[in-house]
């Protein structure tokens, strides 16, 4: 059994969790609130043994069932210190809830040593805000199936601290463009066209700070990029108490792999920034580009994400909301019948108008 850290209310013994509204630790049972630091200090004393010990944490679940081949390699088994229940989690899970007693637990091994994050951004928005954002996301979608709206329900909603590598770097670039400027004028009955060709060069440096790349294989990269930006000004030094009440994963994609993604993002942003400085031409085409990245630095952080899952006609739909800003993204199904009826109605209407115009022209 692996070691875990639990979060107990000092007043009633219930599971404490981080409250996104008050930015404090709060007990949902007795309402006790504490600052994160003060609570964590008290928990350290509790974990070190400065409390009355019982045998509740010494029991381990046993059974005759056997793991299937390959299953156990990617799983971890923990023993809940409150009820003795067996908590089974994926190998990258760093925080979760005991399915038997609801106790909030953090797996110490997942955030120790080199695995310890440098910073995290605490959740600013709660589950209610995530649900409201989801329903706003459904509004105004003309071709969203009516049955989907009526039957749809959120199968799962959970707050997750997603691991990210953040990268800082200085980018130097030298980019050349082929540009055209066209002038057209008339003199009498003759139209003249003058076309000028230019070679335009741009060179300079751009600084990038906190370029994020999610480092969890379970998270879709495009989905995580879609809910950006995060404002690093809200980041705080890592404290495991912020994880209480949420799910958290440690990274399973090394920074070396994420560096290449970060470089591509920096280069793409540099190209856009330099292109925006080339003004006053009718057409601009890059002809040569030399971009190099220096003084690269990185840090490991956890960012808050609300994930919502639902199904319709056997297909799974995933929605993600930025737990700091509230930005919601996610694909929705389209009612093809409604779409083609809409197109058909417009086609009939346009056809009727053209037919009427034809007769008006004939009569004239």
N, C-alpha and C positions, 0 to 999 in steps of 0.2 A: 504494500500500500504506500502511495506517495503522500508526502506531507502537504497539508493545506492550512490556510489561515482563515479563520471565521470571524464574523463581525457581530458581536453581541451588544444589545442595548444594556447600558450599565444600570438602568432603572428596573426593567422588567425581564431582561434576558431574551427578548425577541430579536429577530434579525434586523440589524440596522442597514440602511441603504443610503446612497448619495442622492439628495433631492436637487433636481436641476433648477427649481424655482428659487429656493433659498440659498443654494450653493453650500449647503451644510449637510451633515449626516443627520438622518431623521429615522425615528422608529415609527412604523406605520400602525403600531398597536397602542402605544401610550403617548405618542407625540413628542417624545424627548428629542431635542435638537442639540447638536454640538458642532463646533468648528472642526474641520477636517483634521487639522494638526493636533488639537487637544484630544480628539477621539483616537487618532492613531497612536499617540503617546500612551494612552490608557490601554489600548489593545496590545501594545508591546509588552506592557507589564503582565497583562492577562496571559499572553502567549508564553511568557517566560516562567509562568507558574505561580504568580502572585495572586492566586485565587484558590478557592476550595475545590479540590480535584474530586472527580467522581469516576466511575468506571464506564461512563456512557461512551467514551471514545475508544474503548479497548475492544469493542466487538467488531467482527468482520463478517460480512455476508458470505455464506458458503452454499454450494448447490452442486447438483450432479451434472448440470449442463456443461457442454464443452464448447470452446471457441472453434469457429470454422477456420480452416487454414488461411493464414494471411490477415485475419481480422484483428487479432490481438496486437499485431505489430504496430498498428496505427492508433491504438487506443491506450488509455491510461485508466487505472482503477484507484479511486480514493475512498477513504472511510470518513463519513461525516462525524465530527466530534460531538455533535449534539444528540443525534439519534442512533448513530452506529450504522446507518444505511450506507449502501455501496453506491458511490457515484461513478458512473462510467462516462468518460469524456474522450474526445479526440485528442491526439497527442499534442496539438497546438493550442488547446483550450487553456486559458489562463484564469478565467473567472466564470462562475456559473452559480446555479442554485440547486440545493439538494432537492431531488424530486419527492422526497418523503416528508421532510419537515419544513421545507422552504428556507432553510438556513443559507445565507449568502456566504460563499466561500471563494477564496483566491488560492490558486496553486502556486506556492512559493517558488518552486523550481523553475517555473516559466518566466519569472521576472527577476532572476538573480544573476549576479555576475555580468557577463557580456550580454545577457538577454534582458537586462534591466533597461527600460526606456529612459531617455533623457528627459522628455517632457510628455505631457498630454494636455489636450483641450477638454475640460469637463463638459458634460452634456449641459446645454443651455435650454433645451426644449424637451418636454416630457412626452409620454405616450399619447396623451390626449391631443397635443399639438400635431403629432405625427398622423393621427387618424383624421384630424380636420384638414391637414394638408392633402391627404390622400383623396378625400371627398371633393376638395376644390379641384384636384387634378382631373376628376371625372367630368366636371362641369364644362359645358360649351363644346363638347365633342359630338359633332353632328352625326357621325356615323358609328358611334358607340352603340352596340346592341342593347336594345331595351331590356331584353332578358338578362343581359349581363348586369345591368344596373339593379334589376329587381332581385335576381338570385344571388348576385355576388356578395360574398362576405369575406372578411379578412381571415384567412386560415391561421396565420401566425404573424405576430408583430413583436420584434425584440430590439432592444438597444444594444449595439455592439461597439466596443472599442476596437477599431480596425488598425492594425499596425502599418505604419508608413516609414519609409526612408525619406528624409528631407535632404536636399542638396543645395549647397551654395557654390557659386563659381563666377569667374570673370570670363567673359567671352569676347574675343577679338575677331573682327571680321573685315574682309576686304571683298567687296562684291561689285562686279561690273554689269551694266545693263546696256542693251541695244534699245534706243528710244526713237520714236518717230513723232514729228510734229507736222500737221497737215493744215494748209490754208487754202480755202476755196473762195473765189470771187468771180464776178461776171463783168464783162465789158462789152456793151452792145448785146449781140446775140451769142457771144462766145463765153463759155464757162472755163475758167482757168483753175488748175489745181497745182499747188506747190507742196512738195513733200521734202522735208528735211530729215536727215538721219544724224543721230548723235550717239556717241559712246559716253555713258554716264558712269562715274565711279563713286562709290561710297566706302568709307573706311572709318572704323571707330571701335569703341569698347562698350559693352553692356554688362551690368552686374545683375546677377540673379540670386535671390534669397528664398530659401524654403520651398524649392520646387519639389512637390510631393509625388511619390510613386508608391502605391500600396504594395505591401510585401506579404500578402496572404494569397495562397493558391486558390482558396475558396471564393475570393472576391473577383468579380468581373472587372478588369482594368477600365474598360470603357464606362461602365456604370459608376465606378469610383471617381473617374475624371469628370463625369457629367455633373456631379454635385459640388464641385469646387466653385468658388474658392473657400478656403478656410483662412481665418484671420489669426495669425500666429501670436498677435498681441495678447490674446486670451490664454495662451499656453502657460501652464504652471509646472514646476518641477514634479517629476513622477512621484506619486504617493498611492500605494495600492488601495487606500481607503476609498478613492474616487471610483473604483471598480465595483464596489458593493451595490448589488441590485441590477447589475448589467452583465452581459456576456463580454468576455475579452479574449482575444487570440494573440499569441506571440507570432513573430514573423517566421515564415518557412520559405521565403525567397531571399537569398543572400543579396547583400548590397551590390556586389559585383554585377549581378544580373540586372538590378534596377538602375545602375549607373547608365547603362546603354539607353534605357527608356528616357531617363532624365536628360541625357545629352541630346536625344532626338527632339525632345520638347524645347530645350533651350535653343537649338539650332533653328527650329521652325519659327519660334518667336522672334529670333534675331532677324531672320529673313523677312518676316512680316514688318518688323519695326523699320528696317532699312528701306524696304520697298515703299513704305508710306512717306519717306522723305523725298522720293522722286516725283515731283509734281510738275504740271504744266506741259505734259506730253499726251498725245492721243493713244499711244501704245508703248508699253514697256515690257521687255523680255529679258530675264537674267541670262547673261552669257558666260559668266565665270564667277565662282564663289570659293572663297577660302576662309573657313571658319575654324577657329581653334579655341579650346577650353583650357583655362589654367586656374591655379589656386582653388582647386575643388575641395570642398569639405562636406561632411555628412553628419547627420544626427538621426537618432531613432525615436519615434514618437507614436502615440496612440491618438487617433482622431475619432470623434463620436459619430455614429451612423445609426439611423433607424432603418431596419429592413422589414418590409411587409411582403408577405407571400399570399397569393390567392390562386384559385384554379377556375377555369371555365372551359367546358367541353373537353376535359381531359388534359388541357395545356396549362402549364404553370406560368404565372406572371409574377415578376419580382419588381418591387418598387423600393427605391432608396431615398432617404431624406437626410440631408446634412443636419446633424444634431446640434450644430452651433447656429447656422443661419436659417434653417427651415426650407432650403431649396429641395424640391421634390422632383424626381425623374422616374420614368418607367414606361414601358411600352403597353399599349392598350389594343384590344382586338377591334377589327372593323367589320361591321355588318355589310357584306358585299351586296346582298340583295337591296338594302336601303341605298347603297351608293349607286347601283345601276338604275334603280327607280328614279333617283334624283337626277342622274345624267339624262335618262330617258325623258323625264318631265321637261327639263331644260331644252332638250332636242326638239320635242314636239312644239314647245313654245316658240323657239327660234324659227322652226319651219313654218309655223302659222304666220308669224310676222313677215317672213320673206314672201310667202304666198300672197298675203294681202298687199304688200308693196308691189308685187308683180302686176296685180290687177289694177292698182292705182296708176302705175306707169302706162299700162295699156290704155286705160281710159283717158289719160292725159294726151 
